[in-house]
């Protein structure tokens, strides 16, 4: 009888862990980068490969880093919201074009509009690795000191924009 108790106990613990896991929201995975400096990088601009951008260029500004790609279906879903946000002028958006071909990315922006003050190329995905990107789109809100304050996994929704991102931008801009 005792030999069945240990496997039964292990099974019950595993079922309990699974049940707890199923109640969690996968879009709210805490990022270990929240509250830490944005990883440094230097990347070539999508529009002009002779020029580069580093996050240091935006120290003193609250800004968004939006990871996107022309092959990303969800990026297309969030894109009209990014266009609308960019027109409000609340904070600049820098695009991180992730594992994409330069020509495809330029064609995509020409077709759907360009909400970015600039886009940089991350063709191999190395910058994305440093930021802990495991899918696109992902968006990071970075404060004036270069600290990551928020990470949106998946497309930005009107709810996330109005209830989380905009209030945080207002708070960090003071």
PyMOL commands that set and color helices and strands:
alter all, ss='L'
color gray80, all
select helices_A, chain A and resi 2-22+26-28+55-58+73-88+102-112+126-130+158-173
alter helices_A, ss='H'
color red, helices_A
select strands_A, chain A and resi 43-44+52-53+63-68+92-98+118-122+138-142+148-153
alter strands_A, ss='S'
color yellow, strands_A
deselect
rebuild
show_as cartoon
